[in-house]
């Protein structure tokens, strides 16, 4: 009788253990599936260029040819812009675990995109790793077989030197392109860069626009919003949390103090800007309530996204000594 009881008890405990193990595996499976989906969603929704493990402080994957002017607060004899190319996102969350081989090309062009050569070109140069190249009779400079090693967070720095006249003229640019040659998933980075002098008497201006290339905002799970401008002052950002919210990384990095109206759900934050220090900010906004079928770009410049006249994000700028965040 005792042996039968023990065998029955063992069978009962075995059944309980099997049920418990199955439930645990099911939970792990559900958790893994959720984590995987969450991770994929996060990649889709985050910054398009800055999330790649090949990035730059000035170059982007936007594929537009609009010039960017870097501002100077003094009339320097040889204004220089340092461009870095990195094996990590600008957020520095991780570095690429593979070596990256790439070619960096710099072309000297005018405001219409035409090559600049001759005596004028000789006033401009690019320096990398102690090697300085001038344009001279050629409007193109190239550094090839460059390699970012996978052993750590690594970057290469290129110093672009402009002629002093460009601080007031701003009609000659350096078109910089960093093209990976050994990782097909990495996108080419590029930008057309110039310089300009901004003093206290120069009118400051900052603007904001979405930089996503999608035909419709309905094609996107998240949005990239760019603040750019010249001069010093305060930018006020507002966004409708019924539709989007700002990235936690950006909010924490720039110590934004966000306040949200409990009735309208409109969030507001201010940040000081000074183009002498930084003339562009890329901000990520994430959806809070899925895609609305009435979404559309507010205009051809993607200044905002609207749903039946209601906007997602807007900004205003006040010139003057920048107030705190």
N, C-alpha and C positions, 0 to 999 in steps of 0.2 A: 504493500500500500504506500509506504514511504517513497519507494523508488518511482512509482507511477506519479506521485504528487510532484516529485522533483523534476521528472521529465516534462510534465505538463507546465510547470513553472518556467523551465528553460525555454520551452516553445513559446510561451507568452512573452517572455523578455526578448526573445529573438524577433518576434513580430513587432514589438514596440521599437526595438533598435532599428529594424529595417524601415519602419515608418518614419522614425526620427531622421535617419540618414537621407531618405528620399526628400523629406521636407527641407532639410538643410541644403541638399544639392539643388533643389528647385529654387530656394532663396538665392543661392549663389548665382544660378543661371539668370534669374530675373535681375539681380544686381549687376551682373556683367553686361547683360543686354542694355540695361538702362545707362550704365556708365559709358558703354560704347556709343550709344545714340547721343548722349550728352556731349561726349568728346567731339564727335563729328559735327554736331550742331554748333559747338563752340568754335571750331575751326572755320566753318562757313560764315559765322557771324562776326568774327573778329576782323582786325585790320587786314586789308587785302595784301599790301606789300610788307608792312612791318611785321606780319606774322611769319614771314618766310625766313629760313635759316640762311639768307643771303640778303643783306640790306645795307642801307647807307643813311647818313645824316641828311643828305640833300637829294640823292638820286631815288627815284621811285619807279614803280611798274605801271604808272598811269597811261603811258603811251600817248601823251599829248605833247605838243611842241610849244606850249606856252612858256615864255621866259620867266625866270625867277630872279629877282634882284636882291642881293644881300646888302643891307644898309650899313653905313659907316657913320659914326658920330664925329669924326675928325677927318681933315683933308690929308690923308696919308700919301706919301710919295709913291709907294708901291703897294696899293691895296691887295691883300692876299685873302683867299678863301681856302680853307682846308676841308677837303672832301674825304670822308672815310668810307671804306668798303669793308663789311664785316661778315663773319660766318655765324651770325646770330641776329635775332630780331632786335630792333631798337629798344624793346622792353627788357632784353637780356634775360629771358626766362630759361633759355638753354642754348647751347651752341651746336652747330652741325657736327654729326659724328663721322662725317666723311670729309676728306680733303676737297677743297674747291679750287679748280684751275680756271682762270678767266683772263680775258684781255680787256684792258682799259684803253679806250680811244677818246681823244679830246680834239674837237674840231673848232676852229676859230671862224665864227660867222657873224654877219651883220643882222640887223633886226628883221630883214626879209629872208634870212637863211642862206644868203650867198656867202661863198668862201672869202675870207679876208687874207690877202697875201702881201708880199713885198715888204717895204720898209715899215709899214704900220704893224704888220704881223710880228716883226722882230721885237716889239715892245712887250710881248706877252710870253709867258713861259709856264711850264708845269714841272714840278720837282717831286720825285719819289725816291725814298731810300738813299738820299744824298746825290742822286743823279738828276741834273737839271737840263731840261730840253726846251729850246726856244722854237717858235714856229718858223721864223725866217721866210724862205721862199715857199715853204710848204704850209698849207693851212691845217695840217693834221699831225698829231703826235700820238704815238702808240707805245704802250707797255704790254708786252705779251708774255705768256707762260707764267703769269703771276699765280702764286699758290697760297691759299689760306689753309693752314694746317688744322687738323681735327682734334689736336691734343688739348685745346683750351679755347677760351673766348679770344679770338684773334681778329685784328683789323689792320688794314693798310691805309696810310694817309698820303694824300696827294695835295700839294700846295699849288694852287692856281694863282699866278700873279698877273694883275691887270695893269694897264697904263693908267696913270693918275687922271688923265682927261676923262675917263669913264665915270668918275665920281659925279660929274656934272652933266655928261652927255648921255651915258647909258645906251649906246647904240651898237656896241660890239659885245658878243657873248661867247662863252666857251660851252660847246655842246659836249657833255661828258656821257660816255656809255660804258658800262661794265657788263660784258657778255660772258656768262659761264660756258665752258667748253666740255665739261665732263659729267654734268648732272642734268639730265633732260628736264627734270621737274622744277629746276630753278629758273626763274624768269630774269630776263635782261633788265638792268636798272639804267635809267637815264634821266637827264635834266639839262636844260639850257640855262646857264647861270651868268648873271651880270652883277655889277656893283653900282651903288648910288650913295651919295652923301646926303644925309638928313640932319639939318640943324634945328635949333629950337624955334626958328621962325618959319620952318617949312610945315605946311599943313599936313597933319598926320591922317592916315586913313587905314581902317581895318575892315575886312569883309569876311563873310562866311558862306560856304557853298558845299554841297555834297559832291564828292569826286568819283562816285561809282558810275561806271559806263553803261549800266544796264538800260535797256530801252524803257522799261517800266520799273518803278520801285517794288512792284509786286513780285519781281523776279529775284528779290534779295531777302535773305534772312536777317541781315544786319546792315548797318550803314556806316560809311566813312565820311566824316564832316571835317572840312579844312578851314581853319582860321588863318588868314595871312594878311600882311599889311606892312606899313611903315610908320615910324614914329612911336611915341609913348603915350600911354593912357590906360583906360580901363574898359574891358570888354564885358558886357552883360549877356550871358547865355540864358535862354529860356527854352524849355521843351515840354511837350505834352506827354505825361507819363501814362495816359490812356493808350498811347501807341508805342512810345520808346522810353528808354532810360539810358543814362550815360554810363560808360564803362567804369567799373570800380577802380581799375588800374589808373586811368587818367585822373579820376577824382582824388585818389590817394597821392599820386605822384605830384600833382600840382596843388594839393591841400585845398581843394575847393570846399567851400561851406555852402551846401545845398539846402535850400528851403523849399517846401512844397505846400501849395495851397490845398487844404483838405477838401474844399468844395470843387474847385476847377481842375485839380490834379496837375496844375502847371508848376513845374520846378524851375527855380532860378538860382544862378550862381554867377559870381563876378570873379574875374581874374585880371591881374595887372599884366600888361604887355609892354615890351620895349624892343623894337626891332633891332636895336644895337646889340642886343643879347640873343634874341631869337625872333625870326620874322615869320615863322609858320608853325602851326600846331595841327596835328591830325588827331581827331577825336572819334572814337567808336561809339555808336549808339546801337542798342539792342532792342528788339521787339519785346513788348510786354503782353500783347494780346493777339498775336497771330496776324495774318495778312487780311487787310480790308479790301474788298473788291473795288472800292471807289478810289483807291490810291492813285495819285498821278504826280509827276513832277510839276512844280509851280510854274516853271518856265524852261526855256531851252538851256539855260545855264545851271539848272538843277539847284537853284537857290534854296528851295524848300520842297517838302513833300506835303501834299494836301489831301484831305478827305472831305469832300463837299464844302470846300472853303476853309476848313480848319487845318492849321499848319502843325507840323511835327516839331520843328526846331527853328529858332530865330536868334539873332544877335543884334546888339547895338554897341556903338563905340563912343566913348567920351574922351576927347583929347586932353592932355595935361599930365602933370606928375601923377604917375600911376598909383592908385590907392591900393591897399592890401586886399587879399582875397577875402 
